[in-house]
Amino acid sequence: MTSRVALLIFLFGGLAAAGQSGANPQGASLFKAAGDGDVAQVQKLLAQGVNVDARDANGDTALLWADGR
């Protein structure tokens, strides 16, 4: 399994479990880590409570960044 696929699965699981709303200042870091396929950094940020539902200026989530869109 590639790291990008593992990251997508991890983020999808986080989205399903989180139930959070609102912005988090660390959201930009989550987008970068997801886009880079950095699974360890994504895990660290989610453990710190970063909002997995945060959206960028285009309305995209970190899940979409992980998918490379």
C-alpha positions, 0 to 999 in steps of 0.5 A, a space after each residue: 500500500 502506498 503512503 498516499 493511500 494509507 494517508 487517505 485511509 487514515 484521514 477518512 477514518 479521522 473525518 468519520 471519528 472527529 465530529 469537529 467543526 470550525 477553523 484551527 490555526 494548524 489546519 494549514 500544516 495539516 493540508 501541507 502534510 496531507 499534500 506531501 503524503 507525510 503520514 507521521 506528521 498528519 498523525 501528530 497533528 490529528 493527535 494535537 486536535 487539528 480540525 480534520 474538517 477545516 477547509 482551505 480558501 477553495 473549500 477543500 479539506 485535507 482529505 482532498 489535498 491527500 488525494 492530490 486535487 
